[in-house]
Amino acid sequence: MTDDTGRIYLYCVIRDSGPLAVDAPPVSGQGTVYPITDGGLTAVVSDGGLPKYELTRTNVRAHQAVLDCVLPSADVLPARLGTTLPAADDVVENLLRERRGELLSLLDKVAGRVELGLKVSWADLQDAFREVVAGDAGLRALRDRLAARRGAAPYAAQLELGDRAGQALAAARAREADRVIAALAPCAADVRRNDPMSDLMILNAAFLVGRRERRAFEEAVEALDRADTGRLRFMLAGPLPAYNFVALTVVSRAAAGSLGG
């Protein structure tokens, strides 16, 4: 049986910039978070990595708390929750040395930048349907014909109205998402769209934004929010490490994890 008590838990990789102080406990709850440095690169780690970490709120918060301590003063390549390596030597040899060029290239990509997450949703789905129908002459005519019938409308006609309204809503969702991204793109270096998390959601996106451009980006979101008050809801999160913009698989000779998003 393999002894996993000596495993190293990886939070992120940054450029070496001197002493590192992290005022947050490790995910394991024991010991401290500390740096392992080699060749101008630093891995932010802690001891006592388990073979597997569950995706619980407690673990996610503990992992993110460490990154929150590092992010204000460094460009960060974030590790996913649960990334571990067998030992400190493995961190140095198989990560910081063997993949130095790749890590530096990814750090260049996120240099001076952070991720901002934006979720945009309809304020009310029924209002959105009504807006879509009101803007489509064909849908309005079909709705009015069904409403004018004496007795219940045929089931097939009701299905047709529902299907056509659903298609129109999907098209409206895409237009709204494109409009929001077009308005924010000048303030961002890159954008990644993720799948919406509900029928109400129009846009679930991550933006790679320069630290200096962050306030301009936030003001652009605030302007959109004011213009669409009562119609759309905007929820902005960050700054965050660039999970959606760096992707590096960390594979040691004895274990595997992943770094990035």
N, C-alpha and C positions, 0 to 999 in steps of 0.2 A: 504494500500500500504506500502511495506517495505521501510524504509529509508536506502539507500546504501551508504550514505556519510561517514559513520564511518568504512567502510570495510578496511581490512588490505591486502595490496598487498604483496605477498611472492616472493622473488627472489631466495633464496637458504637457505640451512642449513649448518652450519659449526660447528666445535668444538669451544667452548669459549676459546679465547686466549687473552683476555683483550680488551682494547679500539679498536673500529672499526671506521676507517675514510674512507668514500666513496666519492670521488670527482667526482660525477656524479649525475645529477638530476633524480628524480623518473620518472617512466613511466607516471604518471599523470601530470607531469610538475609543480606540486605544493608541497611545503614543502621539506623535506629532507629524505634521506635513513638512517635508524637507526637500531640498533640491539635490539632484544628481547631475553633475555638470561635466561636459567633455567637448572639446573642440569648438567652443563658442556657443554650444547649445545646452539647455537645461531641461531636464525632465522633472516635473513637480510630482512627487510621489509620497506614499506613506507605507509603513510596514503592515504586515498581517493581512494581506490580500487573501480572500477566500476563493475557492475554486469557482464559485458562482454567486452573483449578487442578484437578488430579486428586484424587480422594477417597482419598488414601494415608494410612497411619498417621502418617508424618512430618508431612504437612501438617496433619492433624487435631490432632496434639499441639501443633504450633507455634501454630496458631490458638487452641486452648484455653488454652495457657499464657499468652497475652496476656489473655484474659478472666479467668483465675484471678488475675492481678495487679490487675485493676480491680474485680472483684466484691466483695472485702471492704470496700471503702470507698464504693461507689456502687450505685445502682439501675441495672440494665443492660438495654438493648434489644439483644440479640445479633444480629449478622449471620451468615448462613450462610457456610460456607467458600467462598471464591472470589468474594465480592461485591466488585466494583471499580467505580470511577467514573473518568471520563477525566482529571479534574484537580481541584485544590483548589477552584477557583472553582465547579465543578460540585457539590462537596460542600456548599459554603455556599449557593449559590443554589437548587439543585434539591432539596436535602434539608433542611438546617437551617432555611432561611427559608421555602421554599414549603410545607413540611409541619410547621411548628413546632407548630401546634395539635394535630395528630394525634400527634406524638411526645410532647408533654407529656401528652396523655391516656393514652397507653400507659405512660408513666413513672409516672403516678399509679396505674395498675392494679398495677404491680409494686413500688410504693414500700414499702420496708421488708421485701420478700419475696424469697425465692429458690426455685428449683425443686429438689425432691428426687425422684429416680427410684427406683422400687421394682419389683423383679421377684420374683415368688413362684412356686415350682415344686414339683411333687411330688418328694419325695426319691427315690421309686422308682415307676415307672409300673406295674409288675406288682403291687406292694402296693396302689396306688390302684385298680386293676381289682378286686383281691380285696376291698377295702373296699366298693367300689360294689356288687359282686355280693352280698356278705354282707348289705348293707342293703336289698336288693330281693327280696321274696319270690318274685315271678314269675321273676326271673333265677335265683335259687337253685334253684327247681323245675325250670327248663329245663336248667340245668347238671347237676343230679342225674339227670334222666331220661337225658341223653346219656351220663353217666358209667356208668349202670347197664346200658347196652346191651352185648350181647355183640358183639364185633367193632367195627369203625369206625362212628362215627355218620354218618348221611347228610350229604352235603356241604351240602345246603340247610339242615339243622338247625344245622350248625356256623356257616354264614353268619348265620342268624337270631340265634344266641347272640352272635356277634361284633358284629352290627349293634346289637342291643339293649344290649349292654354298652358299646359306643361312645357311644350316645345317653345312656345313664345317666352315663357318665363326663363327657360334655359338660355335662350338667345339674349334676353335682357340681362341675365346674370353675367354672361360673357362680355357684353358691351360695357356694363358697369365696371367689371374687373379691368378691362382694357383702359377705360377712362381713368381709373384710379392710378394704374401703373404709369400711364402716359404723363399724368400730372406729377408723379413722384420721381420718375426716371432721371430727370436732370440733377437731382440731389443724391443719386446713388450710383455706385460703381458697377453693381450687378444686382440681379433679382432672380429669385427662384420661387416658382409657384408650387405649392403643395395642394393635395386634395382637400376640398372643403370638408368640414367636419359635421355639417348638418345641412338640411334643406334651406335653412335661413341664411347660411353663409354664402356670400358672393365671392370672397377672395380670402385665401389663406396663403400668405406670401412672406418670404424673408428677403430683406434688402441688405446688401453690403454697403455700408455708409462710412465715409471718412469721419474721423472724430471731429474734425473742424467743420464738416458739413452737417453734423448731427442736428444742430439747432435749426438750420434751414429746412431739413427734412421734417422735423417735428412741427415746424410752423406750417409747412405745406399740408401735412396731415390735419392740423387744426383748422386750416382754411377749408379743406374738403368737408370736415365734420360740421363746421358752421353752415356751409352751403347746403348740406343734406340733413340738417337737424330735423328729427321726427320721421325721416324717411330711411336713412341708413345709420348704422352704428359702427363706429371705428374703435378698435382696441389695439393699442400700440404697446409692445413689450420690448424691453432692452434698456441699455445695451447688453448684448450677449456675445459669447464667443461665436465665431463663424461656423457653426455646426453645418449649415447648409451649403457651404462654399469650399470646404476643404475635405478631402476624402483620402485617408491613408490607412491601409490595413496593416496592423502591427502583428507580425507573426514571428514568434520566437521559436527556437529549436525544440522547446518543450511545451509551449502553450500558445494559444492564439487569442487575440482580441481585436478591437478596431479603434482607430483614432480618426476623428473627424465626423462628418455628417453626410 
